[in-house]
C-alpha cells in the first residue's frame, strides 16, 4: 500500500509538471496578436509589422528539461517522506481492559474424586495404583480468554494456586489489564513487551493482584521483502494456530479451546518464521526453546529450564493462492518439563485448518501427545517432578460469522481425551494422583462491535463427559467487555 501511494504521488508530480508546461504554451499563444482578418484588409495593404520592442515568446521546454523537473520533484518528495519517518514515535503503547461477568453450575469446578471400594469406582483399575483418582477436566469451566476456571475445587493431596476460587458464586471480574509496548530499533528491528495485570481477591491483609510478562521479544527482519523474521526472547508458540488469537482483544469469542493449554504458552528461546512462493503459498516456522509451548498455569511448563536439553518445534503450512484456505502440520519434541535430566521426551504432533470467506471463518485443530512422567530407579526433588501425559485425542472446530459489520456469532465444538498423572504407578506405594479426562464441549456465542475500540461478547459453554466418567455439573455462562486503546 505504501509503495502504491508513493507511485501515485510521483505520478501526480509528473502530471503537475505536464499541466504547467501546457499552461505556459496556452498563455504564450494568447499573448501573441492575431493577424488581421483578410476580408477587412484593403487590397494591396501590407500587414502591420511586429513592433520592434515586443518580446519573442519563451521557447517550449524540452523533454530532458521536463525530466529534470520531475526528478527534482521526486527528490523533494523523498526528503519530505524521510523527515516524516524520522518524526515518528520510537515507542508506541497499546493495550486493553477485559471486564466480565460469569455464572457457573455446581461449585464452579470441573472435576470430582473417584472414591469408595474398588468395585464401586468408575475406574477400579487405578484404585491400587494411585492415592487419588480424579475424573473430569480442571480447566473446562473457563471464564475468560486466559482460560482460568471458575474454581479448581477442594481436592486432596495438592496445594493449587486457585486465582478465582468462586465456589460457584456468580461474579463480576476484571479478567485482565494489558499493557503492550513496541519500540523500533532501526528500519528492520522491533522490540515488544507485553504485561498482563490480574486484579484478584487478597486474603489476610494481603493483595491478591498479580501480573505476568507474556511477551518480551526482539523481532529482526533481515530481508528487504520483510517476509522472514527472526525472534529472540519470550515469544509466541509455533504449534498449531490458536496462539494467534489467545488474547482477549484478538479472540472472536471469549474462552479458549480444551487443547489451548498445550499450544498457547509463550516459551523462551529463538524462532524463525518465513513465507515462500508467489502469494506466500508456503509458510514455515521453527523454534528452539527452554521447554514446551504449554501454558504456564498447567502441569507442564518450564520458563527457566531445569535440564540441559532444549525443545524443538515447528509448523509447515500451505496456503491457497487466493489466501482463503490454509492447511498446516506442527509438532514439538524435547525433554520433559520439570525433569532435571534430558533422558525422556515429551512430544506433540497435530494438524490445523483455516478457511476464510468474506465475513465467515472456519478453523480447527487436532493434537496428539505423550510424556512418560517419572521413571523407576530415578530420584526427583519435590519441585522438579515431571507429570506423565497420554493425550489420546484433542481437537476443536470453530466457526465465526460476522453477519453485519457490528454483529457476529460463534459456534465451537471441543474434545479432549487424556490421562495426566504424577508419580509412577509401578513404584512401591504407587503414584500420587491421576486425572482421567473424557470431555466434550459445545460453545455458542455472540459478538457486538460498536467501534474499533469496543467489543462486547457473551458465551455459553456446555461441558459434557463420556465413557465411564460420570456427568459433572460444570456449564458456564460468561460475558466480556473488551476496551482497546
Secondary structure, 3 states (H helix, E strand, C coil): CHHHHHHHHHHHHHHHHHHHHHHHHHHHHHHCCCCCCHHHCCCCCCCCCCCCCCCCCCCCCCHHHHHHHHHHHHHHHHHHHHHHHHCCCCEEEEEEEEEEEEEECCCCCCEEECCCCHHHCCCHHHCCCEEEEEEECCCCCECCCCCCECCCCCCCCCCCCCCCCCCCCCEEEEEEEEEEEEEECCCCEEEEEEEEEECCCCECCECCCEEEEEEEEEEECCCCCCCEEEEEEECCCCCCCHHHHCCCCCCCCCCCCCCHHHHCCCCEEEEEEEEECHHHCEEEEEEEECCCCCCCCCCCCCCCCCCCCCEEEEEEEEECCCCCEEEEEEEEEEECCCCCCCCCEEEEEEEEEEEEECCEEEEEEEEEEEEECCCCCCCCCCCCCCCEEEEEEEEEEEEEEEEECCEEEEEEEEEEEEEEEECCCCCCCCEEEEEEEEEEEEEEEEEEEEECCEEEEEEEEEEEECCCCCCCCCCEEEEEEEEEC
